[in-house]
Amino acid sequence: MVPKLTYFNGRWLAELTRLLFSYGDVEFEDIRVIPSSSEWERLKPKTPFGQLPLLEENGIVVCQSTAIARYAAKKVGLMGANDWETLEIDAIVDTISDLRFKTFRFVYETDETIKESMKKTSMEETLPYYLEKLDKIAKENNGYMVAKKLTLADFALKVILENIEAFAGKTPYEKYENLIAVKNNVESIPNVKKWIETRPVSEFLQRGIVYFLNRMVPKLTYFNGKWMAELTRLLFSYGDVEFEDIRVIHNSSEWESLKPKTPFGQLPLLEENGKVVCQSTAIARYAAKKVGLMGANDWENLEIDAIVDTISDLRFKMSRFVYEKDETIKESMKKTSIEETLPYYLEKLDKIAKENNGYMVAKKLTWADFALKVILENIEVFAGKAPYEKFDNLIAVKNNVESIPNVKKWIETRPVSEF
């Protein structure tokens, strides 16, 4: 069956997969929906989580743009030569996703004064910060983003530069010669060049990384909390993988000293064999591969990635009120999170768990189940058990994970967290 890729008539979240399929000469249906049309209104409730893009293959439909792009990259031979290279690729791709979110979130602001201020910050602070660091990585890799060779990460970089150009022209990135070299390397490939020259006109262009220490046992560094690192801790514990659980006190002098030495000024970090990589999801995926909790084939891995990325969406949407400074707005946002966002996602995830007999994918234990267990734990911190206690199938997933002896032991003995 020919894969069907469905998205709006724009590039933003689907162009990476289109480029990858084009590179590999993979025939696919490029289905484009008009935003705010009756067609989209009919389609939206039929999608897994009310959003695009979607990939359909062999009668199975999966969402989440990054998960789909990883699947496409595997299909066309653009993943790493080994698990670590793939982790580095994932870290770059996830960092580019961070950049996309942080740079373009001003688009959704309705207050024009705030919007202009956010845009100014994006163009004058966020973009230079990320582009300078990414340019350094491209220089170290001779015009590529990972392993001095063409990978998914190069295509992701090309797409983000295209997105930046749509909003601000070439000015923000034109001084970064190494990033331009990456972009040119991708665009000069005959199949890619052909796609760019013949692709439909879009209505819109819509709105890891290494430094060296030296240690064989993996070091996982995060704050003294569960939020973005607990998934990897659970996975390592499940597989009886020895690791250093390094915890930094938030807002401490230790963190202020460490922060500028990290790849992108954030945690968690994983260090192994003298190499350091950021990005929590990329790290967790690597840990899952290490302990045998990936899928049996590429499609199962795509389904797992789609669930994990959807849980990441849920985590962001339910918790963004935490960063709001206006107490009135904050309370309103929290109310929306608990009364609307959580029920919407939990109901759909519960249905998936029911279809999989108490698991999230393929009716068996995978790292998607661990991701679900962690998000329920996070929800409990913010709102107690009430938001999820009626969803029996999600509780079954949680119980399946927590009943595993090594996991149970970790939960009983793990340090008391600040958050």
C-alpha positions in Angstrom: 0.0 0.0 0.0 1.2 3.5 -0.8 1.6 5.6 2.4 -0.8 8.5 2.8 0.5 11.7 4.4 -2.3 14.1 5.4 -1.6 17.7 6.5 -2.8 21.2 5.8 -1.7 22.9 2.5 1.5 24.1 4.2 5.0 22.9 5.0 5.4 23.4 8.8 5.0 20.0 10.4 4.8 17.7 7.3 7.5 19.0 5.0 10.2 17.0 6.7 8.5 13.7 5.9 7.7 14.9 2.4 11.4 15.7 1.8 12.4 12.3 3.3 10.0 10.3 1.1 11.1 12.3 -1.9 14.8 11.7 -1.2 14.2 8.0 -1.0 12.0 7.9 -4.0 9.1 6.6 -1.9 5.8 6.9 -3.6 3.2 8.5 -1.3 -0.1 10.3 -1.4 0.4 14.0 -0.4 -3.1 14.8 0.9 -3.6 18.5 1.7 -6.6 19.8 3.7 -7.6 23.4 3.7 -7.5 24.9 7.3 -10.8 26.1 8.7 -12.7 24.3 5.9 -15.7 22.0 6.1 -13.4 19.2 5.0 -11.2 19.7 8.1 -14.2 20.1 10.4 -15.4 16.7 9.2 -11.9 15.1 9.5 -10.8 16.5 12.8 -13.0 14.4 15.1 -11.9 11.2 13.2 -8.2 11.9 13.9 -6.5 10.3 17.0 -6.0 13.6 18.8 -7.7 16.3 16.7 -4.5 17.3 14.8 -2.4 16.8 11.7 -0.2 15.4 10.2 -1.3 11.8 9.9 0.4 8.9 8.2 -1.7 6.0 7.0 -0.1 2.7 5.9 -1.6 -0.7 5.5 -4.9 0.6 7.0 -3.2 1.9 10.2 -3.2 5.6 11.0 -0.6 7.3 13.2 -0.1 10.9 14.3 2.8 13.0 15.5 5.1 14.7 13.0 8.5 13.8 14.6 7.5 10.1 15.0 6.4 10.0 11.4 9.6 11.6 10.2 11.7 9.1 12.1 9.8 6.3 10.5 10.3 7.8 7.1 14.0 8.4 7.8 14.4 4.7 8.7 12.6 3.7 5.6 15.0 5.7 3.4 18.3 4.9 5.2 18.8 8.2 7.0 19.1 7.0 10.6 22.3 6.3 12.5 24.7 3.4 11.9 24.2 2.5 15.6 22.1 3.3 18.6 24.3 6.2 19.7 24.3 7.9 16.3 20.5 7.5 16.3 20.4 9.1 19.8 22.5 12.0 18.5 20.2 12.4 15.5 17.1 12.4 17.8 18.7 15.0 20.1 19.3 17.4 17.2 15.8 16.8 15.8 14.2 17.4 19.2 16.4 20.5 19.8 15.1 21.8 16.5 11.6 21.1 17.7 12.4 23.2 20.8 13.7 26.0 18.6 10.5 25.9 16.5 8.2 26.1 19.5 10.2 28.8 21.3 10.7 30.9 18.2 7.2 30.9 16.8 4.9 30.8 19.9 4.3 34.5 19.4 2.1 33.6 16.5 -0.7 32.4 18.9 -0.6 35.4 21.1 -3.8 37.6 20.7 -2.6 40.7 22.5 -0.7 42.6 19.8 1.6 44.4 22.2 2.7 41.2 23.9 2.9 39.5 20.5 5.4 42.1 19.2 7.5 41.8 22.4 7.5 38.0 22.1 8.5 38.2 18.4 11.3 40.7 19.2 12.6 38.3 21.9 12.4 35.4 19.4 14.4 37.2 16.7 16.9 38.9 18.9 17.6 36.3 21.6 16.1 32.8 20.9 17.2 32.4 17.3 20.8 33.6 17.8 21.2 31.5 20.9 20.2 28.2 19.1 21.6 29.0 15.6 25.0 29.8 17.0 25.2 26.4 18.9 23.8 24.5 15.9 26.3 26.2 13.6 29.1 25.0 15.8 27.8 21.5 15.6 27.6 21.7 11.8 31.2 23.0 11.7 32.4 20.0 13.8 30.6 17.7 11.4 31.9 19.2 8.2 28.6 20.6 7.0 26.4 17.9 8.5 24.6 17.7 11.8 25.7 14.2 13.0 28.6 11.9 12.3 29.9 13.9 9.3 27.3 12.4 7.0 23.8 12.9 5.7 21.1 12.0 8.2 17.5 12.9 9.2 19.0 15.7 11.3 20.2 17.6 8.2 16.8 17.5 6.6 15.3 18.8 9.9 17.8 21.7 9.9 16.9 22.5 6.3 13.2 22.7 7.2 13.6 24.9 10.2 15.7 27.4 8.2 12.9 27.4 5.6 10.4 28.2 8.4 12.6 30.9 9.8 12.9 32.5 6.3 9.1 32.6 6.0 8.8 34.7 9.2 11.9 36.8 9.1 13.7 36.4 5.8 17.2 35.0 5.6 18.8 37.6 7.9 18.6 35.5 11.1 20.7 32.7 9.7 22.7 34.1 6.7 25.8 34.6 8.8 25.9 31.0 9.9 28.0 29.5 7.0 28.0 26.0 8.4 24.2 25.8 8.7 23.9 27.1 5.1 26.3 24.3 4.1 24.0 21.8 5.7 21.0 23.3 3.9 22.9 23.4 0.5 23.9 19.7 1.0 20.3 18.7 1.3 18.9 20.9 -1.4 21.6 19.8 -3.9 20.4 16.1 -3.8 18.6 15.5 -7.2 15.4 14.0 -5.7 15.2 16.7 -3.1 15.8 19.4 -5.7 13.1 18.0 -7.9 10.6 18.0 -5.0 11.4 21.6 -4.1 11.0 22.7 -7.8 7.7 20.8 -8.3 6.0 20.8 -4.8 2.6 22.5 -4.6 2.4 26.2 -3.7 1.6 26.3 0.0 -1.0 28.6 1.6 1.3 29.0 4.5 4.6 28.1 5.9 2.6 27.8 9.0 2.8 28.9 11.9 22.9 15.3 21.0 25.4 17.2 20.8 28.7 16.3 22.4 31.2 17.4 24.9 33.8 15.1 26.5 34.2 13.8 30.0 35.1 10.1 30.5 33.1 7.5 32.3 31.7 4.1 31.2 28.6 4.0 33.5 25.9 6.2 32.0 25.4 9.5 33.9 21.9 10.9 33.9 21.9 14.5 35.2 18.7 16.4 36.1 17.2 18.5 38.8 16.0 16.8 42.0 12.6 16.1 40.5 10.9 13.5 38.4 9.4 15.6 35.6 11.7 15.2 32.5 14.1 12.4 33.7 12.0 9.9 35.6 11.1 8.0 32.4 14.7 7.2 31.7 15.4 6.4 35.4 12.5 3.9 35.3 13.7 2.4 32.1 17.2 1.9 33.3 15.8 0.5 36.6 13.6 -1.9 34.7 16.6 -3.2 32.7 18.9 -3.4 35.7 21.2 -0.9 34.0 23.6 0.7 36.4 23.6 4.5 36.1 24.6 7.6 38.0 21.5 9.5 39.1 23.0 13.0 39.4 20.6 15.6 40.8 21.2 19.3 40.7 19.4 21.7 43.0 17.3 24.1 40.9 18.3 27.8 41.2 21.5 26.8 43.0 25.1 28.0 42.4 25.8 24.5 41.2 23.2 24.9 38.4 24.3 28.4 37.5 27.9 27.0 37.1 26.7 24.0 35.0 24.1 25.7 32.8 26.5 27.4 30.4 28.4 24.1 29.9 25.3 22.2 28.7 24.6 22.0 25.0 21.4 24.2 25.1 21.2 25.4 28.7 18.8 22.8 29.9 18.6 19.4 31.6 18.4 16.4 31.5 21.7 15.2 30.0 23.0 11.7 29.4 26.7 11.0 29.4 28.1 7.7 28.2 31.6 6.8 27.0 32.7 10.4 27.2 29.8 11.7 25.1 27.0 13.9 26.3 23.6 14.3 24.8 20.5 16.3 25.8 16.7 16.0 25.1 14.6 13.9 27.4 12.6 11.9 24.8 15.7 11.1 22.7 17.5 9.9 25.9 14.5 7.8 27.0 14.2 6.2 23.5 17.9 5.2 23.7 17.4 3.7 27.2 14.3 1.8 25.9 16.4 0.3 23.1 19.1 -0.7 25.7 16.5 -2.6 27.9 14.5 -4.2 25.1 11.3 -2.1 25.3 11.2 -1.0 21.6 8.8 -2.4 19.0 9.3 -5.6 17.1 9.5 -3.6 13.8 9.6 -0.1 12.4 5.8 0.3 12.4 5.5 -0.7 16.1 8.3 1.8 16.8 6.4 4.5 15.0 3.2 3.7 17.0 5.3 3.9 20.2 6.8 7.2 19.2 3.4 8.6 18.4 2.1 7.7 21.9 5.2 9.1 23.6 5.0 12.3 21.6 1.3 12.7 22.3 2.1 12.3 26.0 4.7 15.1 25.6 2.0 17.2 24.0 -0.3 16.5 27.0 2.5 17.3 29.5 3.2 20.7 27.8 -0.5 21.7 27.4 -1.5 20.7 30.9 1.4 22.4 32.7 2.0 25.6 30.8 0.0 27.5 33.4 2.9 27.0 35.8 4.9 29.6 33.9 2.2 32.3 33.9 3.0 35.2 36.2 -0.5 36.8 36.4 -2.3 34.9 39.1 -5.8 35.4 37.6 -4.7 34.2 34.2 -2.8 31.3 35.8 -5.9 30.1 37.7 -7.9 30.3 34.5 -5.3 28.3 32.6 -5.1 25.7 35.3 -8.9 25.3 35.3 -8.8 24.7 31.6 -6.0 22.2 31.9 -7.9 20.1 34.5 -11.4 20.5 33.1 -10.8 20.3 29.4 -7.2 19.3 28.3 -6.8 16.4 30.7 -10.2 14.8 30.0 -9.7 15.2 26.2 -6.4 13.4 26.2 -7.0 10.8 28.9 -10.3 9.6 27.3 -8.5 9.0 24.0 -5.5 7.4 25.6 -7.8 5.2 27.7 -9.5 3.9 24.5 -6.1 3.0 23.1 -5.1 1.2 26.3 -8.4 -0.7 26.2 -7.8 -1.8 22.6 -4.4 -3.1 23.7 -5.5 -5.0 26.7 -3.9 -2.8 29.3 -0.9 -1.7 27.3 -0.4 1.3 24.9 1.0 -0.5 21.8 0.8 -4.0 20.3 -0.8 -5.5 23.4 2.6 -5.9 25.1 4.9 -4.0 27.4 6.8 -1.2 25.7 8.4 2.1 26.7 5.1 3.8 25.8 3.6 2.2 29.0 6.4 3.7 31.1 5.7 7.1 29.5 2.0 6.8 30.4 2.9 5.8 34.0 5.1 8.9 34.4 2.5 11.3 33.0 -0.1 10.0 35.4 2.4 10.6 38.2 2.9 14.1 37.0 -0.8 14.7 36.8 -1.1 13.5 40.4 1.4 16.2 41.5 -0.7 19.0 40.0 -4.3 17.8 40.5 -4.3 14.6 42.5 -5.7 11.3 41.2 -9.1 12.6 40.4 -8.4 13.5 36.7 -7.5 9.9 35.8 -9.0 7.6 38.5 -12.1 6.9 36.3 -10.0 5.6 33.4 -9.6 1.9 34.3 -7.5 1.0 31.3 -4.9 3.7 32.0 -4.8 2.6 35.6 -4.2 -1.0 34.3 -1.2 0.3 32.3 0.1 2.1 35.3 -0.3 -1.0 37.5 1.4 -3.3 34.9 4.5 -1.1 35.0 4.5 -0.5 38.8 4.2 -4.3 39.5 7.4 -5.1 37.7 9.9 -6.0 40.5 12.8 -3.8 39.4 10.4 -0.9 38.9 8.7 -1.5 42.2 12.1 -1.5 43.9 13.1 1.8 42.2 9.8 3.5 43.3 10.2 2.3 46.9 13.9 3.5 47.2 14.2 6.5 44.9 15.2 9.8 46.4 12.5 12.2 47.7 12.0 14.7 45.0 11.6 18.5 45.2 8.9 18.3 42.5 
